[in-house]
């Protein structure tokens, strides 16, 4: 459990911070939506990251994962990470298909926001080897449903992540 806590409370927020730095014109949604509001807005889904591009009028949503960063015991491919890519693609496809409805629901909770589009992002730490080993699944990033964002972590945070992932791997053996 300590490994999950490190990943959830230290690594994922650092990946989120890196994402907001990469897209400098973004702001976090204020006030932060409750889980019930998120589920209502996003059809029972809760994105890991929500940002507002007030200049671009775009809602940015993201799924963050560290899964697969160490690959698997047999190589770079990691079935759990490939599953996360496929699940994110499915969720983002539903969101894109229901874009107008989602923006209307969002307006119910945030009437001052004037957003006209949604941009979906799959966020991983830079250097995740499973990305290179996705095979045909790599095409999921080329069809316009979601973008792949590789975020560089500071060395100390990266070291913490690797330690937590290695410990988790050992626990599962």
SEMI-140198 format. One record per residue: z, y, x of N, C-alpha, C in turn; residue in one letter. Coordinates in steps of 0.1 Angstrom, whole numbers, padded with zeros to 4 digits, always signed. Each point is the difference from the previous one (the first is absolute). Last residue first. Layout:
BEGIN
ZYXZYXZYXA...
% end
This chain:
BEGIN
-0069-0107+0052-0004-0013+0007+0009-0011-0003X+0004+0047-0014-0008-0008-0009-0004-0014+0007X+0026+0033+0023+0007-0004-0012-0008-0009-0009X-0021+0021+0037+0009-0011+0004+0009-0005-0011X-0028+0037-0008-0009-0012+0003+0009-0012+0004X+0021+0042-0006-0004-0006-0013-0008-0013+0002X+0011+0025+0038+0012-0006-0005-0004-0007-0014X-0033+0026+0020+0002-0013+0008+0012-0007-0005X-0009+0042-0019-0010-0010-0004+0001-0013+0007X+0029+0036+0012+0003-0004-0014-0010-0011-0004X-0008+0020+0042+0013-0008+0000+0003-0005-0014X-0036+0029+0004-0004-0012+0007+0013-0010+0000X+0006+0044-0015-0008-0007-0010-0003-0014+0006X+0022+0031+0028+0009-0005-0011-0007-0009-0010X-0025+0021+0034+0008-0010+0006+0009-0006-0011X-0025+0037-0012-0009-0012+0001+0008-0012+0006X+0021+0042-0002-0001-0006-0014-0009-0012+0001X+0005+0024+0040+0013-0006-0004-0001-0006-0014X-0039+0022+0017+0003-0012+0007+0013-0006-0004X-0028+0028-0036+0007+0003+0013+0004-0013+0006X-0041-0003-0032+0014+0001-0001+0006+0004+0014X-0050+0004-0028+0007-0002+0012+0015+0002-0001X-0038-0016-0038+0009+0011+0004+0007-0004+0013X-0045-0011-0033+0008-0005+0011+0008+0011+0006X-0028-0010-0048+0006+0010+0009+0009-0007+0010X-0042-0010-0038+0009-0005+0009+0005+0011+0009X-0019+0002-0053-0003+0003+0014+0011-0007+0009X-0023-0010-0052+0011+0003+0008-0004+0003+0015X-0032-0006-0035+0012-0001-0008+0012+0004+0007X-0047-0003+0016+0004+0012-0006+0012-0001-0009X-0024-0033+0030-0006+0001-0014+0005+0013-0007X+0014-0020+0044-0013+0007+0001-0006+0003-0013X+0041-0026+0011+0002+0014+0004-0013+0008+0000X+0001-0047-0009+0008+0007-0011+0002+0015+0003X-0020-0032+0031-0010+0007-0009+0008+0008-0011X+0022-0030+0030-0002+0013+0006-0009+0009-0009X+0008-0047-0007+0009+0009-0007-0001+0014+0005X-0024-0037+0020-0007+0006-0011+0009+0010-0008X+0023-0010+0044-0013-0007-0004-0007+0008-0011X+0044+0007+0025-0001-0001-0014-0013-0007-0005X+0021+0013+0045-0002-0014-0003-0003-0002-0015X+0011+0042+0022-0012-0004+0006-0004-0015-0004X+0040+0019-0016-0011+0008-0005-0013-0004+0006X+0042-0018+0014-0006-0006-0012-0012+0007-0006X+0028+0016+0038-0011-0009+0003-0007-0007-0012X+0026+0049+0008+0002-0012-0008-0012-0010+0002X+0005+0046+0018+0001-0011+0009+0003-0013-0008X+0016+0045-0021-0011-0001+0009+0002-0012+0009X+0022+0000-0049+0003+0006+0014-0013-0002+0009X-0007+0006-0053+0006-0010+0009+0003+0007+0013X-0017+0008-0056+0005+0006+0012+0007-0011+0009X-0037+0012-0042+0007-0011+0005+0005+0004+0014X-0017+0031-0045+0001-0003+0015+0008-0012+0002X-0029+0034-0040+0009-0012+0003-0001-0004+0015X-0009+0045-0036-0004-0006+0013+0010-0011+0004X-0017+0032-0046+0010-0009+0006-0006-0006+0013X-0008+0048-0035-0005-0013+0006+0012-0007+0007X+0004+0043-0022-0013-0005-0006-0005-0013+0005X+0048+0035-0008-0007-0009+0008-0012-0006-0007X+0040+0037-0004-0014+0000-0004-0008-0009+0009X+0055+0010-0015-0010-0006+0010-0014+0000-0007X+0040+0014-0024-0005+0010+0009-0010-0005+0010X+0024-0028-0032-0010+0008-0006-0006+0011+0009X+0025-0048+0004-0001+0012+0009-0011+0009-0005X+0013-0038-0025+0012+0002+0008+0000+0012+0009X-0038-0011-0027+0011-0001-0009+0013+0003+0007X-0040-0006+0024+0001+0014-0005+0012+0001-0010X-0013-0043+0017+0007+0008+0010+0002+0014-0005X-0025-0028-0027+0014-0004+0000+0008+0008+0010X-0047+0007+0000+0006+0005-0012+0015-0003-0001X-0025-0019+0035+0002+0015+0002+0006+0007-0012X-0011-0046-0004+0011+0002+0010+0003+0015+0002X-0037-0012-0026+0012-0003-0007+0012+0002+0009X-0042+0004+0020+0002+0011-0010+0013-0002-0008X-0014-0035+0031+0003+0013+0006+0004+0011-0009X-0011-0050-0001+0008+0007-0010+0004+0014+0005X-0025-0030+0028-0006-0002-0013+0006+0008-0011X+0019+0000+0043-0013+0007+0000-0007-0001-0013X+0039-0025+0006+0003+0015+0000-0012+0008-0001X-0004-0047+0005+0005+0004-0013+0003+0015-0001X-0012-0016+0042-0012-0001-0009+0004+0003-0014X+0034-0002+0032-0007+0012+0001-0013+0000-0008X+0027-0039+0001+0007+0011-0006-0008+0013+0000X-0019-0037+0023+0001-0003-0015+0007+0012-0007X+0000+0000+0047-0014+0003-0005+0000-0002-0015X+0039-0011+0022-0001+0014+0000-0014+0004-0006X+0009-0046+0007+0008+0006-0011-0002+0015-0001X-0020-0022+0036-0007-0003-0013+0008+0005-0012X+0019+0006+0043-0013+0008-0001-0007-0003-0013X+0038-0025+0010+0004+0014-0003-0013+0008-0002X-0005-0044+0014+0004+0000-0014+0003+0015-0004X-0008-0009+0045-0013+0000-0007+0003+0000-0015X+0037-0002+0027-0006+0013+0002-0013+0000-0008X+0023-0041+0003+0007+0010-0008-0006+0013+0000X-0019-0034+0027-0003-0002-0014+0008+0010-0009X-0019+0006+0051+0013-0002-0007-0002+0000-0015X-0028-0002+0053+0000+0000-0015+0014-0003-0006X-0008+0000+0048+0001+0013-0006+0000+0000-0015X+0016-0044+0026-0009+0010+0003+0002+0013-0007X+0027-0041-0003-0013-0006+0004-0010+0011+0004X+0045+0009-0017+0002-0008+0012-0013-0006+0005X-0005+0046-0024+0008-0012-0004+0001-0009+0012X-0002+0056-0004-0009-0011-0002+0007-0012-0005X+0020+0043+0007+0001-0010+0011-0010-0011-0001X+0002+0033-0034-0001+0008+0013+0000-0010+0012X+0003-0011-0049-0011-0003+0008-0001+0007+0014X+0027+0023-0039-0003-0014+0000-0012-0002+0010X+0020+0042-0014+0001-0004+0014-0004-0015+0002X-0013+0041-0039+0005-0013+0004+0001-0002+0015X-0009+0035-0048+0004-0001+0014+0004-0014+0003X-0030+0031-0037+0008-0012+0001+0002-0002+0015X-0013+0046-0032-0001-0009+0011+0009-0012-0001X-0026+0049-0023+0010-0011-0002-0002-0010+0011X-0013+0054-0016-0001-0010+0010+0011-0011-0003X-0028+0041-0028+0012-0008+0001-0002-0011+0010X-0025+0050-0005-0001-0014+0001+0014-0006+0000X-0019+0047+0003+0002-0005-0013-0001-0015-0001X-0002+0032+0039-0011-0009-0004+0000-0005-0014X+0035+0028+0018-0013+0007+0003-0012-0008-0005X+0043-0019-0003-0001+0011-0009-0012+0008+0002X+0016-0051+0007-0009+0010+0008-0002+0012-0009X+0039-0040+0001-0008+0009-0008-0007+0010+0010X+0024-0054+0001-0002+0014+0005-0009+0008-0008X+0030-0050+0004-0007+0009-0009+0000+0014+0007X+0011-0057+0011-0001+0014+0004-0008+0008-0010X+0011-0046-0007+0010+0003+0011+0000+0015+0003X-0014-0019-0050-0006+0002+0014+0012+0003+0010X+0000-0026-0048+0008+0010+0008-0006+0001+0014X-0015-0019-0054+0000-0001+0014+0008+0011+0007X-0010-0006-0049+0010-0010+0005-0001-0002+0015X-0028+0034-0019-0003-0013-0007+0009-0011+0006X+0002+0048+0013-0009-0009+0007-0001-0014-0006X+0028+0036-0019-0012+0006+0005-0010-0010+0005X+0042-0016-0014-0007+0006-0011-0014+0006+0004X+0030-0016+0033-0006-0011-0007-0008+0005-0012X+0023+0032+0025-0011-0006+0008-0006-0012-0008X+0038+0020-0019-0011+0009+0000-0012-0006+0007X+0040-0023+0003-0005-0001-0013-0012+0009-0002X+0023+0002+0040-0007-0013+0000-0006-0001-0014X+0007+0050+0014+0009-0012-0001-0009-0012+0000X-0017+0045+0025+0000-0007-0013+0010-0012+0001X+0005+0046+0029-0005-0014+0001+0001-0007-0014X-0006+0053+0000+0010-0010+0004-0006-0013+0001X-0029+0018+0019+0014+0005-0002+0001+0004-0015X-0033-0029+0039+0002+0004-0014+0014+0004-0002X-0023+0005+0048+0006-0010-0009+0002+0005-0014X-0040+0019+0031+0015+0001-0002+0005-0012-0008X-0047+0015+0033+0007-0007-0011+0015+0004+0000X-0036+0012+0032+0000+0009-0012+0008-0006-0011X-0008-0022+0044+0009+0011+0001+0001+0009-0013X-0011-0050+0015-0007+0008-0010+0009+0013-0002X+0015-0028+0033-0015-0002+0002-0007+0009-0010X+0047-0001-0003-0005+0008+0012-0015-0001+0001X+0020-0027-0032+0001+0014-0005-0004+0010+0012X+0004-0046+0009-0011+0002-0009-0001+0014-0004X+0036-0013+0027-0013+0000+0007-0012+0002-0009X+0042-0006-0020+0000+0013+0007-0013+0001+0008X+0007-0041-0021-0003+0010-0010+0000+0014+0007X+0013-0036+0026-0015-0001-0003-0004+0010-0010X+0046-0002+0010-0007+0005+0011-0016-0001-0002X+0029-0019-0032+0000+0014-0001-0007+0007+0012X+0003-0047+0001-0009+0005-0011+0001+0015-0002X+0029-0021+0032-0014-0001+0004-0009+0006-0011X+0048+0000-0007-0004+0007+0012-0015+0000+0002X+0022-0022-0038+0007+0013+0002-0004+0008+0012X-0019-0044-0012+0000+0009-0012+0005+0014+0002X+0001-0034+0035-0014+0003-0004+0000+0010-0011X+0042-0015+0013-0006+0008+0011-0014+0004-0004X+0022-0029-0029+0006+0013+0000-0006+0009+0010X-0012-0045+0000-0006+0006-0011+0005+0015-0001X+0020-0028+0032-0014+0003+0004-0007+0008-0011X+0044-0017-0008+0000+0012+0009-0014+0004+0004X+0007-0040-0025+0000+0012-0008+0000+0013+0008X
% end
